[in-house]
Amino acid sequence: MSSHPAAEQPWNRQRLRSNNEWLLLERLRTAGPASRAQLARDTGLSKPTVSAALANLEQAGLAREAGTLAPERGRVAVLYEPDPTAGHVLGVDIGRGWLRIAVADLAGEIVARRDVPNRGRTADAVADAVVAAARAAIEEAGLVPGAVAHAAIGTPGVWDESEQRVRYAANLPGWGRRGLFDRIRAGLDTEISVHNDANLAALGEYARGAGVGSRLFVYLLIGTGLGMGVVSGGRLQKGAHGAAGEIGFLPRPGGPVACEEGERAQRRGTLESAAAAESVVRTARELGLRGAGTAKQVFDAARAGDPAALAAIDREAAQLAYAVAVVSSVLDPDLVVLGGGVGHSADLLLGRVEQELHRLTPLRPRLAPSLLGEEAVLIGALATALRTARPEVFERRSAALDRV
């Protein structure tokens, strides 16, 4: 159950009332609609306390009636649920090819969506395109930008909280410039948080995809770049500097590595240079495949039986098996999920990766394809935004009620 944001404030009667209301609201959110009597049984609060708290939640626009329950004996009971329209959040997935944006209510239901090609040639142009698409989605949802409680943004690279900028996003030129996300924040007129895209994808897949129920779950995001998200016991593992999962920097055995420091960090000789989408195309061309300009086209050719494409897929599987072997020896996950653009072709990859993995190591976690596909980052962004927004909306609406 989520912690109350004001739980550590000094005790007073108003704070006790607020804590009771938060307790009931979270019970309704996590376990579904319930009557006053059921809420009293579940929380241990008295029926008068529950009735008073529900009345306040209704008046604040935080809860509403959800129907009635007619028992075999006794009176008809009114059921209550959180009011999902009490607030809204924004989820943003910034990729080199696409910008995906969604507005959701507090129940996580998407009420507006925009998917637009990323045609920005500069970092400012990409930032402005994000703002334009987000504002269009917000307007479609019938809201004004300031009505969004929180926006969670997924991006390649590592968010540096102290410097308020992204690091290591080599596939988005200029994306590490300071002030870039201030520009987005001002354009959206709401508070934002910035997160690594693979981390958000892992959270999305853990919440609603292949990772549900896993104890220690690893998500490999294989697309324009190569990233990894780790969820242990339901919690994201980010590392000391937010760079946990930057597996693209892993050096290839025996290969030359030239990795500059700073924002121009290159990944020559690293795993990303050998396993991301461009390397699949490059390998296929070197092996004689003609006319394939994208990884998808290489995989399509492999499905059609092209020998050069099949050989390129074998090499890709070997690189990914090496990544899984390293991760398995360090983290011992029970599940590794392949996601991202290349991960969509798990029908060709999983068996090959598994076979190579058996050759490399006795540590063999279960391998599975992503169930969320290209939606994983966006779903993770919305889930992250909701975790921040729900207590903030509660505090804001409760405070407004206290002033009445």
Phi and psi in degrees as a GROMACS rama.xvg file:
@    title "Ramachandran Plot"
@    xaxis  label "Phi"
@    yaxis  label "Psi"
@TYPE xy
-66.7781  146.237  SER-2
-80.2924  147.192  SER-3
-77.0022  133.818  HIS-4
-64.814  -20.9736  PRO-5
-110.129  18.1034  ALA-6
-62.7724  -25.2546  ALA-7
-91.7023  2.12612  GLU-8
-74.6044  156.221  GLN-9
-57.255  149.834  PRO-10
-71.2473  141.043  TRP-11
-157.649  170.95  ASN-12
-62.3442  -38.6138  ARG-13
-66.5033  -38.8236  GLN-14
-66.8935  -39.4525  ARG-15
-61.1526  -44.0667  LEU-16
-61.0757  -42.3165  ARG-17
-63.6599  -41.2423  SER-18
-63.9744  -39.315  ASN-19
-62.5879  -42.6648  ASN-20
-65.3476  -40.4384  GLU-21
-64.8751  -41.1938  TRP-22
-58.5585  -45.6289  LEU-23
-67.2806  -41.2541  LEU-24
-63.6182  -41.9451  LEU-25
-68.4954  -36.2523  GLU-26
-61.8284  -42.1905  ARG-27
-66.4491  -36.6461  LEU-28
-70.8544  -41.301  ARG-29
-86.5517  -28.1093  THR-30
-116.687  -2.30557  ALA-31
96.0289  173.679  GLY-32
-55.1409  147.431  PRO-33
-153.544  159.102  ALA-34
-87.2794  170.968  SER-35
-58.4963  -44.9677  ARG-36
-63.4567  -41.1747  ALA-37
-65.9039  -39.654  GLN-38
-64.1715  -39.3797  LEU-39
-63.0972  -42.7439  ALA-40
-64.8455  -41.559  ARG-41
-72.3326  -33.0166  ASP-42
-102.509  -17.8577  THR-43
82.8721  2.05542  GLY-44
-79.6362  154.638  LEU-45
-71.8821  157.594  SER-46
-62.0604  -41.5918  LYS-47
-61.0665  -38.5856  PRO-48
-64.4569  -43.0036  THR-49
-62.3388  -45.0146  VAL-50
-61.6259  -42.9666  SER-51
-66.7196  -40.9092  ALA-52
-65.9721  -41.942  ALA-53
-63.8152  -38.0171  LEU-54
-61.977  -41.725  ALA-55
-66.0351  -41.7848  ASN-56
-63.4509  -39.2452  LEU-57
-64.3923  -45.2329  GLU-58
-64.041  -33.1171  GLN-59
-81.1547  -4.8258  ALA-60
77.6928  20.3061  GLY-61
-97.37  -22.4669  LEU-62
-137.719  160.447  ALA-63
-151.917  163.791  ARG-64
-69.0426  141.239  GLU-65
-121.774  15.9921  ALA-66
122.052  -167.347  GLY-67
-131.986  159.877  THR-68
-126.265  121.687  LEU-69
-103.056  101.597  ALA-70
-73.82  166.448  PRO-71
-63.7221  -33.7376  GLU-72
-129.537  150.401  ARG-73
94.3777  -173.199  GLY-74
-84.4235  155.508  ARG-75
-65.2393  133.003  VAL-76
-104.134  136.539  ALA-77
-83.2003  132.209  VAL-78
-97.2032  147.004  LEU-79
-123.396  153.424  TYR-80
-146.525  159.031  GLU-81
-62.7434  144.67  PRO-82
-84.4982  109.332  ASP-83
-67.1509  -18.2877  PRO-84
-85.0981  4.17113  THR-85
-64.5615  -21.869  ALA-86
-166.425  167.882  GLY-87
-138.615  154.884  HIS-88
-128.11  164.961  VAL-89
-123.709  132.015  LEU-90
-114.182  137.345  GLY-91
-133.198  130.983  VAL-92
-118.945  110.244  ASP-93
-100.839  113.171  ILE-94
-121.942  167.825  GLY-95
-66.6688  -32.3815  ARG-96
-94.0119  -35.1418  GLY-97
-138.363  151.071  TRP-98
-113.061  121.042  LEU-99
-118.102  126.914  ARG-100
-134.627  138.606  ILE-101
-143.166  145.333  ALA-102
-107.62  133.376  VAL-103
-130.874  152.165  ALA-104
-82.2468  -177.796  ASP-105
-71.9687  -9.35559  LEU-106
-88.1728  -1.58432  ALA-107
85.9941  7.42186  GLY-108
-80.0228  124.872  GLU-109
-73.0165  126.724  ILE-110
-112.171  -11.4599  VAL-111
-158.702  149.416  ALA-112
-148.633  141.835  ARG-113
-137.63  127.097  ARG-114
-121.204  116.993  ASP-115
-131.243  144.547  VAL-116
-61.7964  141.903  PRO-117
-87.1791  97.5825  ASN-118
-103.788  7.88501  ARG-119
-67.2409  129.765  GLY-120
-94.6824  -11.1851  ARG-121
-129.511  163.97  THR-122
-62.6119  -40.559  ALA-123
-62.4138  -39.1884  ASP-124
-65.4027  -39.4369  ALA-125
-65.1171  -45.3117  VAL-126
-59.2251  -42.9193  ALA-127
-67.3236  -34.7046  ASP-128
-67.5007  -37.5288  ALA-129
-61.0625  -46.704  VAL-130
-62.6138  -44.2001  VAL-131
-62.7291  -45.4872  ALA-132
-66.8583  -39.2666  ALA-133
-66.2242  -42.3174  ALA-134
-65.5303  -35.0756  ARG-135
-65.2834  -41.0527  ALA-136
-67.0054  -40.2995  ALA-137
-63.2578  -42.1194  ILE-138
-65.0711  -40.703  GLU-139
-60.3517  -33.2647  GLU-140
-77.5615  -2.03052  ALA-141
79.3134  25.874  GLY-142
-118.304  167.548  LEU-143
-104.935  153.916  VAL-144
-51.1201  -41.0612  PRO-145
-66.9451  -12.5558  GLY-146
-80.0186  -12.8066  ALA-147
-77.3155  125.174  VAL-148
-72.3523  -37.2956  ALA-149
-160.6  146.849  HIS-150
-123.057  126.121  ALA-151
-107.413  128.447  ALA-152
-117.112  126.291  ILE-153
-99.6614  134.41  GLY-154
-147.556  151.33  THR-155
-61.008  156.107  PRO-156
94.4026  -172.783  GLY-157
-117.307  125.307  VAL-158
-78.6467  123.238  TRP-159
-97.3643  103.671  ASP-160
-64.8392  -38.4216  GLU-161
-67.5368  -35.7223  SER-162
-99.4736  -5.23825  GLU-163
54.7573  51.6971  GLN-164
-156.871  165.803  ARG-165
-93.1518  139.867  VAL-166
-116.571  150.879  ARG-167
68.2748  24.0876  TYR-168
-93.3905  70.0438  ALA-169
-65.1603  -24.8797  ALA-170
-84.3068  -2.33593  ASN-171
-123.804  89.5623  LEU-172
-54.9017  133.586  PRO-173
80.0734  1.18925  GLY-174
-70.7699  -13.9095  TRP-175
-89.7128  6.46864  GLY-176
-69.157  138.107  ARG-177
-65.8483  146.739  ARG-178
89.4048  -9.76821  GLY-179
-65.45  -42.3371  LEU-180
-81.7122  -18.2698  PHE-181
-64.5804  -36.578  ASP-182
-62.5401  -43.133  ARG-183
-67.279  -43.3078  ILE-184
-60.0221  -44.6198  ARG-185
-65.2922  -39.0108  ALA-186
-67.6773  -30.4342  GLY-187
-89.8406  -18.2106  LEU-188
57.2782  42.7902  ASP-189
-154.967  164.826  THR-190
-73.6307  142.392  GLU-191
-127.412  158.047  ILE-192
-131.489  146.191  SER-193
-117.393  135.277  VAL-194
-140.557  151.825  HIS-195
-64.1971  137.067  ASN-196
-64.7548  -38.3732  ASP-197
-65.6898  -36.5987  ALA-198
-62.7975  -43.9105  ASN-199
-65.42  -40.321  LEU-200
-60.9272  -40.3476  ALA-201
-62.7783  -42.6267  ALA-202
-64.277  -41.6978  LEU-203
-63.0508  -44.1519  GLY-204
-68.824  -33.0746  GLU-205
-69.7154  -37.8552  TYR-206
-76.3577  -39.7796  ALA-207
-137.014  10.1451  ARG-208
-129.083  -140.273  GLY-209
-69.4494  -19.7936  ALA-210
-86.3463  0.521423  GLY-211
-57.6124  127.278  VAL-212
85.5151  -3.28113  GLY-213
-74.0476  144.232  SER-214
-79.7155  -47.5445  ARG-215
-136.879  109.539  LEU-216
-117.985  133.244  PHE-217
-118.355  131.532  VAL-218
-113.733  121.532  TYR-219
-98.0968  116.998  LEU-220
-96.0655  107.509  LEU-221
-115.424  105.752  ILE-222
-151.863  -127.31  GLY-223
-57.4873  -37.8134  THR-224
-121.963  -168.65  GLY-225
-131.962  118.783  LEU-226
-135.902  172.365  GLY-227
-147.889  139.751  MET-228
-120.046  142.048  GLY-229
-123.746  124.765  VAL-230
-119.877  118.288  VAL-231
-119.516  121.63  SER-232
59.2776  30.953  GLY-233
84.9526  -2.38613  GLY-234
-113.504  137.961  ARG-235
-72.1663  135.204  LEU-236
-101.682  111.355  GLN-237
-104.808  -14.3957  LYS-238
84.6262  177.339  GLY-239
-68.7764  -29.7915  ALA-240
-123.546  15.7767  HIS-241
80.8382  5.7729  GLY-242
-102.392  6.90084  ALA-243
-59.9044  131.247  ALA-244
97.5361  -1.38659  GLY-245
-77.3024  62.2277  GLU-246
-70.4454  -15.7905  ILE-247
-61.0936  -23.2332  GLY-248
-81.4796  -5.58986  PHE-249
-62.0969  124.771  LEU-250
-67.6502  144.601  PRO-251
-79.6202  139.932  ARG-252
-58.9574  125.573  PRO-253
75.8258  -0.668657  GLY-254
-96.1032  150.511  GLY-255
-71.0238  138.52  PRO-256
-121.147  130.45  VAL-257
-128.003  96.7231  ALA-258
-121.704  102.353  CYS-259
-74.3065  157.487  GLU-260
-87.0068  167.523  GLU-261
82.9596  -164.085  GLY-262
-70.9335  -17.1222  GLU-263
-96.1153  22.9678  ARG-264
-55.3539  123.303  ALA-265
-100.45  159.175  GLN-266
-121.683  32.6581  ARG-267
-66.5215  132.481  ARG-268
80.5947  3.7653  GLY-269
-100.274  172.379  THR-270
-61.9105  -37.0873  LEU-271
-61.6146  -37.3872  GLU-272
-66.7256  -17.742  SER-273
-108.791  -13.3712  ALA-274
-124.566  -10.718  ALA-275
-77.0747  174.986  ALA-276
-57.6225  -43.2269  ALA-277
-62.94  -32.5386  GLU-278
-70.1287  -31.1841  SER-279
-63.1556  -44.7487  VAL-280
-64.9554  -44.9606  VAL-281
-62.1572  -43.9355  ARG-282
-63.1825  -43.5297  THR-283
-61.1685  -40.0613  ALA-284
-66.5668  -41.8917  ARG-285
-61.7859  -29.4523  GLU-286
-88.5732  0.396169  LEU-287
109.985  2.76575  GLY-288
-75.666  133.438  LEU-289
-113.226  144.819  ARG-290
84.1074  5.57861  GLY-291
-100.957  115.811  ALA-292
-106.169  -8.05156  GLY-293
-134.195  161.015  THR-294
-62.1436  -36.4707  ALA-295
-59.6872  -41.2081  LYS-296
-66.3248  -34.2235  GLN-297
-65.6944  -45.0439  VAL-298
-65.5796  -37.7017  PHE-299
-61.9523  -41.2934  ASP-300
-65.4014  -36.8579  ALA-301
-64.5734  -40.2647  ALA-302
-63.8009  -28.4772  ARG-303
-82.8047  -2.21792  ALA-304
95.3158  10.2335  GLY-305
-64.731  124.726  ASP-306
-64.8788  -37.4697  PRO-307
-66.302  -41.3077  ALA-308
-65.7739  -41.9699  ALA-309
-62.8021  -38.6222  LEU-310
-66.6322  -36.9465  ALA-311
-65.7881  -38.0881  ALA-312
-66.1251  -38.0138  ILE-313
-60.5916  -41.9763  ASP-314
-66.2652  -40.9781  ARG-315
-61.6106  -43.2913  GLU-316
-61.4819  -38.2929  ALA-317
-63.9939  -40.3533  ALA-318
-65.7577  -42.317  GLN-319
-68.4672  -36.4489  LEU-320
-62.853  -38.9984  ALA-321
-60.9558  -44.0165  TYR-322
-60.7763  -45.2574  ALA-323
-65.689  -37.3668  VAL-324
-63.1312  -42.682  ALA-325
-64.3876  -48.2097  VAL-326
-60.7471  -39.9774  VAL-327
-64.9315  -37.7626  SER-328
-72.3099  -24.5462  SER-329
-93.4633  -43.0674  VAL-330
-107.732  -22.8905  LEU-331
53.7362  55.656  ASP-332
-72.7429  154.775  PRO-333
-89.3096  -12.3559  ASP-334
-150.692  136.37  LEU-335
-123.627  123.957  VAL-336
-108.212  133.323  VAL-337
-94.0276  123.854  LEU-338
-137.304  -172.348  GLY-339
84.2123  179.85  GLY-340
-57.941  -46.1206  GLY-341
-71.0277  -36.1495  VAL-342
-62.3043  -18.8822  GLY-343
-63.4724  -20.2974  HIS-344
-96.3053  40.0699  SER-345
-61.7124  -22.825  ALA-346
-60.634  -31.6465  ASP-347
-93.1514  -25.3967  LEU-348
-92.3218  -41.398  LEU-349
-57.8095  -48.4023  LEU-350
-62.0527  -41.3173  GLY-351
-67.1199  -42.3094  ARG-352
-62.8276  -43.9109  VAL-353
-61.8951  -42.7887  GLU-354
-62.8915  -44.0655  GLN-355
-68.9911  -36.2059  GLU-356
-61.9882  -39.1191  LEU-357
-64.0647  -27.7461  HIS-358
-77.2988  -29.2812  ARG-359
-88.0891  -34.9584  LEU-360
-154.63  150.805  THR-361
-80.5483  -8.61141  PRO-362
-86.3037  112.754  LEU-363
-132.558  87.3305  ARG-364
-68.5685  161.27  PRO-365
-68.7092  135.593  ARG-366
-105.163  142.306  LEU-367
-150.571  152.211  ALA-368
-79.6939  155.62  PRO-369
-62.7032  139.123  SER-370
-92.8714  -17.3998  LEU-371
-97.5583  -16.2605  LEU-372
58.1021  -134.775  GLY-373
-71.4303  -5.79496  GLU-374
-85.974  -10.2205  GLU-375
-59.6394  -46.6015  ALA-376
-63.9006  -44.6679  VAL-377
-64.5781  -42.4525  LEU-378
-63.8241  -40.968  ILE-379
-63.8442  -37.0681  GLY-380
-64.6818  -44.1247  ALA-381
-63.9428  -42.752  LEU-382
-61.6849  -39.7686  ALA-383
-67.4823  -43.1405  THR-384
-62.6931  -38.2756  ALA-385
-66.2638  -37.0248  LEU-386
-61.9306  -33.8863  ARG-387
-80.4535  -41.0035  THR-388
-73.7394  -38.0047  ALA-389
-58.0338  -51.6816  ARG-390
-66.3555  -32.2251  PRO-391
-66.588  -42.7331  GLU-392
-64.1126  -41.7616  VAL-393
-59.0605  -48.9757  PHE-394
-61.2691  -44.8175  GLU-395
-64.4545  -46.3274  ARG-396
-72.0745  -36.0416  ARG-397
-65.3805  -41.3598  SER-398
-64.6014  -39.0338  ALA-399
-63.6619  -37.3996  ALA-400
-67.1549  -38.2871  LEU-401
-63.7857  -27.2499  ASP-402
-82.2878  -13.3672  ARG-403
